[in-house]
């Protein structure tokens, strides 16, 4: 039996380790700047691939990521599995019922968001194929269709995340946009799958290619109706009679693998089967949140980076970067997609700023466009130059989307406690042992450290008189002394921990171990309320005070907020 | 770049799907008979490999699991990753502090459980190497050492699970056995790693082989002291400053990959590095339960079956089955391990039945022995005949362990509500609309369906007089009418759901939607209490009544108990 040598195993483990580390780090950096993680993951591949590492230190590049031999095959197998599983998760995130619930508006936006850019791009690609980098020998019809679908598809995960970050997800606008994105996603992938079938019919390779298009339609229809119902009925059996949660986890993955194998066999791509099966599995309300979370976390953080970084490994982005082509493709995509989004929104009855925001929300091409581009490159339909341009277009459209919506709607910034804390305003152990002493210690720390020019004695007086009027111990070991301060620009939160406990006259009689000083601008009456209610929720839901006592410093404490769960001792 | 063809991708997806399905199904079956899941997973490989499928339908076998070409390499790469990650999880399950807490007794049992069988088996293998199937040309010292370590190692996960199943995990005996198993695990793997180093020094291949043994010791020491502390300090940073829980998940996996690459590079096996890194990561009390659960579930249910079933794919178990060798190896292992366990237990101060139970608990060789055998086979140290014998030995020792402890200690059977319910005693919607009516409906169902010859009117009278004395509505929509019945052999639980709700005079005033009828033997006063307290916990912790109203039948309801979480609507 053909096996990996010890050398192959070392390279496999090293290359995966390096790839995941770089992808995680750059993905994190991208998120820090409110950009999609996939941007960082792609960049990781560009850094480690022929573009940078391969140019600077080719011997390291060839050692870690050889282009031939067992390691190339192993990495390709992992990438293939990764993208199949990623599309399974993408399918699971699709909630078909959302589309129906949003009704007409969502459907109209969804239809326009794919039909308008698709036909606009199709026209443009036919009229001036040269400007879009069609290489000689490429079938003009197939080339134009591919380019149009790569431009028309939208990235549901990125759209959903952008809306969530801005607190717009649960609004009417948010729900309409999400349902339109789901519609776009499903229809986009079906068109893409049909296109792949068309190509295989043309090229005539494989066994069942003549049947590719009818089989695709039958598969999609059968899985989304009969299959969906069977899966929905099967899940309780899996839960009741196999080990939990492993049985349900394996069940979803196994179905995804078989769905993928089937669509690969009928001559379209494996990912389409995984996506449709994912949509059917994810639609069942029997599927437990815990199973979704395990699959989602493992695949989004381990498998997806392997695929997206793997793209950067395959192509030299520098050598194939063609500025005029990049600008041409990106501008076309922006114009076509914006036109589709805005027209669709107005058709659905939206007005003014709202329609504009919906248009920009639908602009993200993101991961979906990257995947379409990758497959087109592998199928020989597009050149490397156009592939690079498509990747840049996918990323730029996703980067523009969020900030544009922010400019148009100017949504209120959501205050997250996590973002307001800083190590400068953190006291691991109070020197003071009384309520006034503790308040004073926090006030003086806040007034010196923040640069907003606060008058410490005045602030202290304000907080203390508020405290005397009504004690701020909220129970569960937490107290929130606070005041509204004139002239303060941004809310200020200081945190301190007291191991012995300070009496803050809490309703449950417990001494306060975790004390938040909350200073808010007098002009912003809501700020105080929002911050206090977040703290109250932490106190109630996760015994934050008890856990804080186990934390050894600011990072530990911050980790408690970000990664809820006990610090075990 | 060398990539998989469409055909390769179809085979890859199909073979993984078939492998996981078979492994999951047989693993489930094994668990049903209180056997370790790894037995079922191995069997899946035997069925799909050359032993059965390869013999019955060789063309299907070669299609799904080719021995040469890209698919063989891809499967080998996945198996390698699977076993590396499995050992990472095995390491994470090790809690070093448990060993210290149990102190002398655990250490003595641990030392004896490895030293006694190791030296006994070493002696036997030296004296009669032929009886243990040493093939001509094998180095007698290395052969004997390998056989001894394969016999002395114990399977911590199987031991822990056996003790949990019997409710012995939290007892003194359980904690001593677990700490001894941890000791055995760590020391066993270190000895095995040193052995691998020794072989590579002998064979002289690779670059740094002369240094293998000192490097192994330095690596182990450094990771378990300095590395452990660094990781412990790094985890809060990862939690506080990267996405949760993906950052922590990736962090653990990346460290495991690098540890594995390092030990593979120094000339011992990759899994050793993953195991030691796992022990260091798992030891940090900062690591959140949620991250552990994600890693554990995904790896135990997706990766581990790929590896263990993969073993069955590699060897024809039928062709290489040598009955006398199998008996010889299995008996030797049983005698050596039992001797070590019992001597160690008595040395630690245990007596009589307890010492005997501890001895049988330490007998499981399980997954660990299988892994050692696999590596020895690949290194050419043992023949296929001996490999098959080792696998059988590993499985048999694990199968014997649990039932023997049960015979020796006769622990009380733990009553799990899950096991007492049956679709025959389930009423999805009551016909009756009053308290007496509902009770009567359940009593008559129970008395007809169970074959214990109960007198329905008498039972009904008993339950109703109990109900009149004091109402059994416990609140949260749950009621537990009950009675102790003379002559009943086993407790009987019937369940019914009422959508409109029945007044059971609950303290919180809510009508009962979920009603359990609990009949217990008059001779077993504890039964009633145990069952009622489990129901009360379900009512309190997970709003079982509300969820039950959403269930459409018995399987849905059972799934609620097994896989806690809401049925979303």
Interface residues (C-beta under 8 A of the other chain):
Chain A: X1 X2 X3 X4 X6 X9 X10 X12 X13 X14 X16 X17 X20 X21 X24 X27 X28 X31 X37 X67 X68 X69 X70 X72 X73 X74 X76 X77 X78 X80 X81 X84 X206 X235 X236 X237 X239 X240 X241 X242 X243 X244 X245 X246 X247 X248 X249 X250 X251 X253 X254 X257 X258 X260 X261 X264 X265 X270 X285 X286 X288 X289 X290 X293 X294 X297 X298 X300 X301 X302 X305 X314 X378 X551 X555 X556 X558 X559 X562 X563 X565 X566 X567 X568 X569
Chain B: X1 X2 X3 X4 X6 X9 X10 X12 X13 X14 X16 X17 X20 X21 X24 X27 X28 X31 X37 X67 X68 X69 X70 X72 X73 X74 X76 X77 X78 X80 X81 X84 X206 X235 X236 X237 X239 X240 X241 X242 X243 X244 X245 X246 X247 X248 X249 X250 X251 X253 X254 X257 X258 X260 X261 X264 X265 X270 X285 X286 X288 X289 X290 X293 X294 X297 X298 X300 X301 X302 X305 X314 X378 X551 X555 X556 X558 X559 X562 X563 X565 X566 X567 X568 X569
